[in-house]
Amino acid sequence: MTPLAFSPAGLRFENIEKRYGRLLALRRVSLVIAPGECVVIAGRNGSGKTTLLRVAARLVRPSRGALSFSSVSGDGKEAVRPGFVAHATMVYDELTAEENLLLFARLLGVVQAQTRVEVLLHEVGLWERRASLVRTFSRGMRQRVAIARALLHEPAILLLDEPATGLDPQGVAWLAEALRGLRDSGRTILMSLHGESEISSLGTRAVRLDAGSIAADTRTGATFRSILTFADA
Amino acid sequence: MRLFTNCGALIGKELRTEYRSRELLTTTIVFILIVIVLFSFTFDPTSDESRRFAPGLLWLAFLFAASLMLQPCFLREQHNDTLSALRLSVSDPFAIFLAKLVANTLFLLLTELILLPLFAIMYNVAVVPVLHWLVLVFFLASLGISIAGTALSAISAQARMRELLLPLLMLPLLTPILVASTEVTKSLFDRAPYVQWKGVGFLAVFDLVFLTALWLFGEYLLEE
């Protein structure tokens, strides 16, 4: 990936709780993520990984607790706007890859939107298919558009919810390479994953969620693996 | 300023996707066409009776058609979770509503204007002398239907019985618009046409109140 201009930023979850009716999806989650960290969130289905990421993206308002961002160049809610890749592709099937990216670039207020979109289309390997409707794309190609969309505004924080879903081995290898570049450029990455993979090896820290609570949090090798593989669960 | 830039980009998206799919316009036009043609068989189109009932029939058809048109407004955004992408991208969530209600008003107005000549022929109503006033009523009523309908579409899209919920919420709420626009249209179809300013004023105030409410509270309708 091309080196980009952004101010490294971190995020802090303070006693975050999220209720959906009677269901408590997150229970007093407190987590401080430093600028430049690459955190892997593991956990079984329904453990609260997606909710945590959606809270971090400010798509879900926590029932209790607070989320804050810290930026090296100064704090502020508006200053930090995370890039988010979710389960769904979050792009329009009825628009082409280029139209999708241009739309979101304009909404985000990206300066020289057309140039930025062209650069990203080259980087995600979709330049040749830029004029094709997204509905004609394979799952892997859609995921590439989704990742390009998340990177449009050069976010300092990247939130990825099982980003390898639906990707073939080549796609996973491409994604791992792309994420390595993003991590090495100083971006803070928070991603939920299932099991060990090329992508999980990029993590500098692993957190396991269990029934909405943090069950383990480590930066060391052996424990890191056990968190991803549920070896001690 | 960002609000209007965002809104412009989103209106472009709405028009482009509709141009490609033609889903909304086709469904709505066919629905109103069926209603107008079916009811024309039950009335004697040459009688004064038809002129008395026609405005009510016309606005009922528009209202039901609008509920069809507004149903997919936010449902479509759930397909690929594009609503989340929009919320993450816009500077003010009101831009999402503003773009949708502008696009919905345009689609509804277009449908109404396409079907007006057919309605005039089938119900033997002289629309040409009062066309400019009719366009004003169509605009104000369509805007009101779109404002309330877009807000309710955002609410119903997150509910379980979403397909049923929108008409259930929308039709009672829009009864005042139905009554006012029917009364104004009736005055325009009269043998000696006149403008019922009270009705026009009511439509304008309805639009203003609901638009302000949407601007103030719209953000909460988009939350998960």
Boltz contact constraints between the chains, C-beta under 6 A:
constraints:
  - contact:
      token1: [A, 59]
      token2: [B, 84]
      max_distance: 6.0
  - contact:
      token1: [A, 60]
      token2: [B, 224]
      max_distance: 6.0
  - contact:
      token1: [A, 84]
      token2: [B, 88]
      max_distance: 6.0
  - contact:
      token1: [A, 86]
      token2: [B, 81]
      max_distance: 6.0
  - contact:
      token1: [A, 88]
      token2: [B, 80]
      max_distance: 6.0
  - contact:
      token1: [A, 88]
      token2: [B, 81]
      max_distance: 6.0
  - contact:
      token1: [A, 89]
      token2: [B, 80]
      max_distance: 6.0
  - contact:
      token1: [A, 90]
      token2: [B, 80]
      max_distance: 6.0
  - contact:
      token1: [A, 90]
      token2: [B, 81]
      max_distance: 6.0
  - contact:
      token1: [A, 90]
      token2: [B, 82]
      max_distance: 6.0
  - contact:
      token1: [A, 90]
      token2: [B, 85]
      max_distance: 6.0
  - contact:
      token1: [A, 92]
      token2: [B, 82]
      max_distance: 6.0
  - contact:
      token1: [A, 94]
      token2: [B, 17]
      max_distance: 6.0
  - contact:
      token1: [A, 94]
      token2: [B, 20]
      max_distance: 6.0
  - contact:
      token1: [A, 103]
      token2: [B, 9]
      max_distance: 6.0
  - contact:
      token1: [A, 103]
      token2: [B, 13]
      max_distance: 6.0
  - contact:
      token1: [A, 104]
      token2: [B, 89]
      max_distance: 6.0
  - contact:
      token1: [A, 106]
      token2: [B, 9]
      max_distance: 6.0
  - contact:
      token1: [A, 107]
      token2: [B, 6]
      max_distance: 6.0
  - contact:
      token1: [A, 107]
      token2: [B, 9]
      max_distance: 6.0
  - contact:
      token1: [A, 107]
      token2: [B, 89]
      max_distance: 6.0
  - contact:
      token1: [A, 107]
      token2: [B, 90]
      max_distance: 6.0
  - contact:
      token1: [A, 108]
      token2: [B, 89]
      max_distance: 6.0
